Amino acid sequence: MKKLPKISESEWQVMRVLWKKSPLTANKIVKELAGNTNWKPKTIKTLITRLTKKGAVKFEKEGRLYRYHPAVGKDECVRMERRSFVRRVYGGINKPMLAAFLEDAKLSVEDISELKKILEQKAEE
């Protein structure tokens, strides 16, 4: 498995835009983030450059334009971040984390039923 880059909180916002729709030019990424952040265009372009250097984003050059697209999958990055979180906050133990999330969650009967099925499948593995 290839090593995934560590993505900062700000960089996650850029990645979410690219995972949703790509390829995009830097200016289109700026427009997409304009409603969600108060970042200046230069800040967003710096984040794009960082993500490119980390290998999380790639680009294709078309004349004077650069079109950016994700080089890593969203599911892979979410999985890596989740594992990192469990290691840092819960010492690598999943049970206390799951219990804490379930205690705080507002779950419907359907949600609980689906979670039971997942647990039953895990028990069979």
N, CA and C atoms as an extended XYZ file, in Angstrom:
375
Properties=species:S:1:pos:R:3:atomname:S:1:resname:S:1:resid:I:1 pbc="F F F"
N         0.839       -1.185        0.000 N   MET     1
C         0.000        0.000        0.000 CA  MET     1
C         0.881        1.244        0.000 C   MET     1
N         0.536        2.215       -0.844 N   LYS     2
C         1.335        3.436       -0.907 CA  LYS     2
C         1.097        4.278        0.341 C   LYS     2
N         2.125        5.036        0.709 N   LYS     3
C         2.029        5.902        1.888 CA  LYS     3
C         1.203        7.122        1.514 C   LYS     3
N         0.189        7.378        2.310 N   LEU     4
C        -0.676        8.525        2.068 CA  LEU     4
C        -0.105        9.758        2.742 C   LEU     4
N        -0.254       10.915        2.114 N   PRO     5
C         0.271       12.144        2.710 CA  PRO     5
C        -0.572       12.579        3.907 C   PRO     5
N         0.051       13.230        4.854 N   LYS     6
C        -0.664       13.813        5.990 CA  LYS     6
C        -1.275       15.125        5.511 C   LYS     6
N        -2.569       15.237        5.648 N   ILE     7
C        -3.302       16.392        5.150 CA  ILE     7
C        -3.796       17.222        6.332 C   ILE     7
N        -3.488       18.516        6.325 N   SER     8
C        -3.913       19.404        7.408 CA  SER     8
C        -5.409       19.701        7.293 C   SER     8
N        -5.961       20.286        8.347 N   GLU     9
C        -7.391       20.625        8.350 CA  GLU     9
C        -7.748       21.556        7.190 C   GLU     9
N        -6.932       22.556        6.947 N   SER    10
C        -7.194       23.491        5.836 CA  SER    10
C        -7.098       22.778        4.496 C   SER    10
N        -6.110       21.913        4.359 N   GLU    11
C        -5.933       21.168        3.106 CA  GLU    11
C        -7.109       20.233        2.844 C   GLU    11
N        -7.731       19.719        3.912 N   TRP    12
C        -8.909       18.859        3.746 CA  TRP    12
C       -10.007       19.614        3.000 C   TRP    12
N       -10.145       20.889        3.265 N   GLN    13
C       -11.196       21.655        2.588 CA  GLN    13
C       -10.949       21.729        1.078 C   GLN    13
N        -9.692       21.896        0.698 N   VAL    14
C        -9.346       21.906       -0.726 CA  VAL    14
C        -9.595       20.517       -1.319 C   VAL    14
N        -9.197       19.485       -0.599 N   MET    15
C        -9.376       18.122       -1.103 CA  MET    15
C       -10.860       17.796       -1.283 C   MET    15
N       -11.700       18.238       -0.353 N   ARG    16
C       -13.142       17.971       -0.478 CA  ARG    16
C       -13.698       18.568       -1.776 C   ARG    16
N       -13.218       19.762       -2.118 N   VAL    17
C       -13.651       20.400       -3.371 CA  VAL    17
C       -13.223       19.534       -4.551 C   VAL    17
N       -11.984       19.067       -4.543 N   LEU    18
C       -11.467       18.279       -5.663 CA  LEU    18
C       -12.101       16.892       -5.724 C   LEU    18
N       -12.387       16.290       -4.571 N   TRP    19
C       -13.056       14.986       -4.579 CA  TRP    19
C       -14.479       15.121       -5.112 C   TRP    19
N       -15.094       16.258       -4.859 N   LYS    20
C       -16.470       16.485       -5.312 CA  LYS    20
C       -16.521       16.720       -6.820 C   LYS    20
N       -15.570       17.525       -7.320 N   LYS    21
C       -15.574       17.873       -8.740 CA  LYS    21
C       -14.145       18.179       -9.177 C   LYS    21
N       -13.692       17.490      -10.183 N   SER    22
C       -12.351       17.780      -10.721 CA  SER    22
C       -12.273       17.228      -12.141 C   SER    22
N       -11.330       17.685      -12.919 N   PRO    23
C       -10.262       18.625      -12.595 CA  PRO    23
C       -10.781       20.054      -12.549 C   PRO    23
N       -10.103       20.863      -11.738 N   LEU    24
C       -10.451       22.274      -11.598 CA  LEU    24
C        -9.187       23.124      -11.662 C   LEU    24
N        -9.345       24.329      -12.178 N   THR    25
C        -8.236       25.286      -12.137 CA  THR    25
C        -8.171       25.858      -10.717 C   THR    25
N        -7.058       26.495      -10.395 N   ALA    26
C        -6.914       27.117       -9.078 CA  ALA    26
C        -8.008       28.163       -8.856 C   ALA    26
N        -8.339       28.925       -9.886 N   ASN    27
C        -9.376       29.952       -9.748 CA  ASN    27
C       -10.747       29.349       -9.460 C   ASN    27
N       -11.030       28.196      -10.047 N   LYS    28
C       -12.314       27.529       -9.775 CA  LYS    28
C       -12.337       26.990       -8.347 C   LYS    28
N       -11.201       26.495       -7.873 N   ILE    29
C       -11.115       26.024       -6.486 CA  ILE    29
C       -11.345       27.206       -5.546 C   ILE    29
N       -10.745       28.344       -5.853 N   VAL    30
C       -10.942       29.564       -5.056 CA  VAL    30
C       -12.424       29.913       -5.003 C   VAL    30
N       -13.109       29.880       -6.144 N   LYS    31
C       -14.543       30.205       -6.193 CA  LYS    31
C       -15.356       29.221       -5.369 C   LYS    31
N       -15.016       27.933       -5.452 N   GLU    32
C       -15.736       26.905       -4.686 CA  GLU    32
C       -15.602       27.133       -3.184 C   GLU    32
N       -14.430       27.589       -2.753 N   LEU    33
C       -14.178       27.792       -1.324 CA  LEU    33
C       -14.620       29.168       -0.830 C   LEU    33
N       -14.914       30.056       -1.738 N   ALA    34
C       -15.249       31.444       -1.362 CA  ALA    34
C       -16.424       31.517       -0.388 C   ALA    34
N       -17.427       30.706       -0.565 N   GLY    35
C       -18.591       30.750        0.315 CA  GLY    35
C       -18.370       30.071        1.653 C   GLY    35
N       -17.358       29.216        1.749 N   ASN    36
C       -17.132       28.442        2.971 CA  ASN    36
C       -15.992       28.965        3.833 C   ASN    36
N       -15.149       29.803        3.267 N   THR    37
C       -13.997       30.316        4.012 CA  THR    37
C       -13.867       31.809        3.747 C   THR    37
N       -13.035       32.454        4.534 N   ASN    38
C       -12.724       33.859        4.254 CA  ASN    38
C       -11.268       33.978        3.819 C   ASN    38
N       -10.751       32.890        3.232 N   TRP    39
C        -9.362       32.860        2.789 CA  TRP    39
C        -9.177       33.710        1.539 C   TRP    39
N        -8.019       34.304        1.447 N   LYS    40
C        -7.644       35.038        0.239 CA  LYS    40
C        -7.224       34.026       -0.832 C   LYS    40
N        -7.365       34.380       -2.106 N   PRO    41
C        -6.968       33.465       -3.184 CA  PRO    41
C        -5.526       32.962       -3.032 C   PRO    41
N        -4.627       33.828       -2.588 N   LYS    42
C        -3.226       33.420       -2.425 CA  LYS    42
C        -3.088       32.290       -1.396 C   LYS    42
N        -3.885       32.345       -0.325 N   THR    43
C        -3.865       31.295        0.695 CA  THR    43
C        -4.291       29.954        0.085 C   THR    43
N        -5.348       29.972       -0.691 N   ILE    44
C        -5.861       28.743       -1.313 CA  ILE    44
C        -4.835       28.196       -2.304 C   ILE    44
N        -4.219       29.074       -3.061 N   LYS    45
C        -3.205       28.623       -4.024 CA  LYS    45
C        -1.992       28.042       -3.308 C   LYS    45
N        -1.666       28.573       -2.145 N   THR    46
C        -0.577       28.008       -1.328 CA  THR    46
C        -0.947       26.602       -0.864 C   THR    46
N        -2.202       26.420       -0.448 N   LEU    47
C        -2.661       25.088       -0.025 CA  LEU    47
C        -2.598       24.100       -1.189 C   LEU    47
N        -2.986       24.542       -2.378 N   ILE    48
C        -2.920       23.684       -3.564 CA  ILE    48
C        -1.467       23.283       -3.834 C   ILE    48
N        -0.558       24.241       -3.739 N   THR    49
C         0.869       23.957       -3.958 CA  THR    49
C         1.381       22.949       -2.938 C   THR    49
N         1.008       23.137       -1.670 N   ARG    50
C         1.427       22.185       -0.626 CA  ARG    50
C         0.913       20.783       -0.921 C   ARG    50
N        -0.364       20.696       -1.291 N   LEU    51
C        -0.959       19.389       -1.589 CA  LEU    51
C        -0.279       18.732       -2.790 C   LEU    51
N         0.120       19.545       -3.752 N   THR    52
C         0.836       19.027       -4.924 CA  THR    52
C         2.200       18.481       -4.502 C   THR    52
N         2.922       19.244       -3.670 N   LYS    53
C         4.234       18.802       -3.197 CA  LYS    53
C         4.137       17.528       -2.360 C   LYS    53
N         3.041       17.373       -1.620 N   LYS    54
C         2.831       16.179       -0.787 CA  LYS    54
C         2.413       14.964       -1.617 C   LYS    54
N         2.010       15.206       -2.850 N   GLY    55
C         1.553       14.110       -3.702 CA  GLY    55
C         0.079       13.790       -3.554 C   GLY    55
N        -0.666       14.648       -2.868 N   ALA    56
C        -2.101       14.436       -2.696 CA  ALA    56
C        -2.890       14.948       -3.901 C   ALA    56
N        -2.294       15.886       -4.630 N   VAL    57
C        -2.940       16.495       -5.792 CA  VAL    57
C        -1.960       16.444       -6.963 C   VAL    57
N        -2.519       16.201       -8.136 N   LYS    58
C        -1.737       16.247       -9.375 CA  LYS    58
C        -2.366       17.287      -10.285 C   LYS    58
N        -1.661       17.625      -11.347 N   PHE    59
C        -2.205       18.605      -12.277 CA  PHE    59
C        -1.826       18.240      -13.699 C   PHE    59
N        -2.636       18.765      -14.613 N   GLU    60
C        -2.380       18.675      -16.044 CA  GLU    60
C        -2.260       20.107      -16.528 C   GLU    60
N        -1.254       20.363      -17.329 N   LYS    61
C        -1.062       21.720      -17.848 CA  LYS    61
C        -1.728       21.811      -19.219 C   LYS    61
N        -2.576       22.824      -19.368 N   GLU    62
C        -3.244       23.111      -20.640 CA  GLU    62
C        -2.919       24.548      -21.008 C   GLU    62
N        -1.918       24.734      -21.840 N   GLY    63
C        -1.482       26.096      -22.168 CA  GLY    63
C        -0.958       26.763      -20.916 C   GLY    63
N        -1.606       27.859      -20.533 N   ARG    64
C        -1.188       28.567      -19.316 CA  ARG    64
C        -1.972       28.125      -18.084 C   ARG    64
N        -2.970       27.252      -18.273 N   LEU    65
C        -3.808       26.805      -17.165 CA  LEU    65
C        -3.306       25.488      -16.581 C   LEU    65
N        -3.487       25.346      -15.288 N   TYR    66
C        -3.216       24.089      -14.602 CA  TYR    66
C        -4.555       23.575      -14.089 C   TYR    66
N        -4.854       22.324      -14.419 N   ARG    67
C        -6.093       21.704      -13.950 CA  ARG    67
C        -5.711       20.662      -12.904 C   ARG    67
N        -6.229       20.849      -11.682 N   TYR    68
C        -5.859       20.017      -10.542 CA  TYR    68
C        -6.892       18.919      -10.304 C   TYR    68
N        -6.385       17.774       -9.858 N   HIS    69
C        -7.257       16.655       -9.507 CA  HIS    69
C        -6.605       15.851       -8.379 C   HIS    69
N        -7.419       15.135       -7.589 N   PRO    70
C        -6.858       14.381       -6.468 CA  PRO    70
C        -5.977       13.235       -6.959 C   PRO    70
N        -4.891       13.013       -6.256 N   ALA    71
C        -4.010       11.887       -6.552 CA  ALA    71
C        -4.235       10.763       -5.551 C   ALA    71
N        -5.030       11.031       -4.537 N   VAL    72
C        -5.351       10.036       -3.508 CA  VAL    72
C        -6.860        9.986       -3.346 C   VAL    72
N        -7.367        8.825       -2.991 N   GLY    73
C        -8.801        8.651       -2.839 CA  GLY    73
C        -9.311        9.153       -1.496 C   GLY    73
N       -10.547        9.611       -1.508 N   LYS    74
C       -11.172       10.123       -0.289 CA  LYS    74
C       -11.292        9.018        0.763 C   LYS    74
N       -11.757        7.838        0.358 N   ASP    75
C       -11.938        6.741        1.320 CA  ASP    75
C       -10.627        6.361        1.993 C   ASP    75
N        -9.538        6.322        1.214 N   GLU    76
C        -8.221        5.998        1.782 CA  GLU    76
C        -7.802        7.031        2.817 C   GLU    76
N        -8.001        8.292        2.493 N   CYS    77
C        -7.596        9.377        3.401 CA  CYS    77
C        -8.444        9.394        4.666 C   CYS    77
N        -9.738        9.150        4.518 N   VAL    78
C       -10.620        9.103        5.683 CA  VAL    78
C       -10.208        7.942        6.588 C   VAL    78
N        -9.931        6.795        5.993 N   ARG    79
C        -9.510        5.622        6.772 CA  ARG    79
C        -8.212        5.909        7.527 C   ARG    79
N        -7.238        6.533        6.871 N   MET    80
C        -5.970        6.851        7.508 CA  MET    80
C        -6.190        7.848        8.654 C   MET    80
N        -7.017        8.839        8.422 N   GLU    81
C        -7.285        9.850        9.450 CA  GLU    81
C        -7.997        9.229       10.651 C   GLU    81
N        -8.927        8.330       10.377 N   ARG    82
C        -9.660        7.646       11.455 CA  ARG    82
C        -8.701        6.820       12.305 C   ARG    82
N        -7.812        6.089       11.660 N   ARG    83
C        -6.843        5.275       12.397 CA  ARG    83
C        -5.903        6.151       13.218 C   ARG    83
N        -5.483        7.262       12.644 N   SER    84
C        -4.612        8.195       13.348 CA  SER    84
C        -5.329        8.766       14.580 C   SER    84
N        -6.591        9.117       14.412 N   PHE    85
C        -7.397        9.644       15.513 CA  PHE    85
C        -7.514        8.623       16.643 C   PHE    85
N        -7.822        7.383       16.295 N   VAL    86
C        -7.968        6.333       17.314 CA  VAL    86
C        -6.648        6.124       18.047 C   VAL    86
N        -5.532        6.151       17.334 N   ARG    87
C        -4.213        6.002       17.973 CA  ARG    87
C        -3.924        7.157       18.925 C   ARG    87
N        -4.144        8.388       18.440 N   ARG    88
C        -3.814        9.578       19.241 CA  ARG    88
C        -4.729        9.745       20.448 C   ARG    88
N        -6.026        9.613       20.246 N   VAL    89
C        -6.987        9.952       21.294 CA  VAL    89
C        -7.339        8.757       22.174 C   VAL    89
N        -7.421        7.581       21.597 N   TYR    90
C        -7.868        6.398       22.346 CA  TYR    90
C        -6.783        5.342       22.499 C   TYR    90
N        -5.540        5.692       22.235 N   GLY    91
C        -4.445        4.746       22.411 CA  GLY    91
C        -4.541        3.531       21.503 C   GLY    91
N        -5.215        3.681       20.376 N   GLY    92
C        -5.311        2.592       19.407 CA  GLY    92
C        -6.417        1.589       19.705 C   GLY    92
N        -7.205        1.841       20.733 N   ILE    93
C        -8.262        0.898       21.128 CA  ILE    93
C        -9.605        1.421       20.606 C   ILE    93
N       -10.274        0.611       19.791 N   ASN    94
C       -11.516        1.039       19.142 CA  ASN    94
C       -12.728        1.057       20.063 C   ASN    94
N       -12.788        0.132       21.015 N   LYS    95
C       -13.991       -0.017       21.839 CA  LYS    95
C       -14.377        1.267       22.567 C   LYS    95
N       -13.452        1.940       23.284 N   PRO    96
C       -13.873        3.172       23.968 CA  PRO    96
C       -14.321        4.274       23.002 C   PRO    96
N       -13.696        4.326       21.820 N   MET    97
C       -14.089        5.321       20.840 CA  MET    97
C       -15.510        5.049       20.353 C   MET    97
N       -15.792        3.809       20.004 N   LEU    98
C       -17.134        3.458       19.532 CA  LEU    98
C       -18.175        3.738       20.605 C   LEU    98
N       -17.861        3.366       21.836 N   ALA    99
C       -18.801        3.601       22.933 CA  ALA    99
C       -19.072        5.096       23.097 C   ALA    99
N       -18.028        5.907       23.038 N   ALA   100
C       -18.199        7.352       23.197 CA  ALA   100
C       -19.049        7.935       22.068 C   ALA   100
N       -18.798        7.512       20.847 N   PHE   101
C       -19.586        8.012       19.720 CA  PHE   101
C       -21.048        7.591       19.844 C   PHE   101
N       -21.273        6.351       20.254 N   LEU   102
C       -22.647        5.872       20.375 CA  LEU   102
C       -23.401        6.583       21.497 C   LEU   102
N       -22.705        6.880       22.584 N   GLU   103
C       -23.343        7.595       23.690 CA  GLU   103
C       -23.786        8.990       23.260 C   GLU   103
N       -23.000        9.639       22.424 N   ASP   104
C       -23.298       11.008       22.005 CA  ASP   104
C       -24.238       11.092       20.803 C   ASP   104
N       -24.390       10.003       20.078 N   ALA   105
C       -25.145       10.025       18.825 CA  ALA   105
C       -26.648        9.948       19.057 C   ALA   105
N       -27.371       10.633       18.186 N   LYS   106
C       -28.828       10.495       18.153 CA  LYS   106
C       -29.122        9.488       17.042 C   LYS   106
N       -29.519        8.286       17.440 N   LEU   107
C       -29.699        7.200       16.479 CA  LEU   107
C       -31.169        6.844       16.324 C   LEU   107
N       -31.592        6.636       15.092 N   SER   108
C       -32.944        6.163       14.819 CA  SER   108
C       -32.977        4.648       14.992 C   SER   108
N       -34.166        4.107       14.992 N   VAL   109
C       -34.323        2.651       15.072 CA  VAL   109
C       -33.624        1.993       13.881 C   VAL   109
N       -33.716        2.616       12.714 N   GLU   110
C       -33.062        2.085       11.514 CA  GLU   110
C       -31.540        2.111       11.670 C   GLU   110
N       -31.018        3.200       12.240 N   ASP   111
C       -29.577        3.299       12.473 CA  ASP   111
C       -29.104        2.169       13.395 C   ASP   111
N       -29.840        1.958       14.460 N   ILE   112
C       -29.474        0.920       15.432 CA  ILE   112
C       -29.529       -0.453       14.778 C   ILE   112
N       -30.542       -0.697       13.968 N   SER   113
C       -30.659       -1.972       13.266 CA  SER   113
C       -29.476       -2.197       12.334 C   SER   113
N       -29.087       -1.149       11.611 N   GLU   114
C       -27.950       -1.249       10.694 CA  GLU   114
C       -26.647       -1.499       11.465 C   GLU   114
N       -26.478       -0.832       12.585 N   LEU   115
C       -25.286       -1.051       13.410 CA  LEU   115
C       -25.231       -2.478       13.956 C   LEU   115
N       -26.385       -3.005       14.344 N   LYS   116
C       -26.433       -4.399       14.818 CA  LYS   116
C       -25.982       -5.355       13.715 C   LYS   116
N       -26.425       -5.111       12.492 N   LYS   117
C       -26.024       -5.964       11.365 CA  LYS   117
C       -24.514       -5.905       11.152 C   LYS   117
N       -23.957       -4.705       11.243 N   ILE   118
C       -22.506       -4.551       11.077 CA  ILE   118
C       -21.767       -5.334       12.157 C   ILE   118
N       -22.240       -5.231       13.400 N   LEU   119
C       -21.596       -5.956       14.503 CA  LEU   119
C       -21.720       -7.468       14.324 C   LEU   119
N       -22.876       -7.919       13.861 N   GLU   120
C       -23.062       -9.347       13.599 CA  GLU   120
C       -22.116       -9.837       12.507 C   GLU   120
N       -21.939       -9.046       11.459 N   GLN   121
C       -20.987       -9.412       10.397 CA  GLN   121
C       -19.570       -9.474       10.931 C   GLN   121
N       -19.214       -8.527       11.790 N   LYS   122
C       -17.877       -8.530       12.400 CA  LYS   122
C       -17.681       -9.764       13.267 C   LYS   122
N       -18.718      -10.178       13.979 N   ALA   123
C       -18.627      -11.354       14.842 CA  ALA   123
C       -18.396      -12.621       14.023 C   ALA   123
N       -18.909      -12.650       12.811 N   GLU   124
C       -18.758      -13.823       11.945 CA  GLU   124
C       -17.388      -13.889       11.290 C   GLU   124
N       -16.692      -12.764       11.222 N   GLU   125
C       -15.378      -12.730       10.551 CA  GLU   125
C       -14.330      -13.444       11.323 C   GLU   125
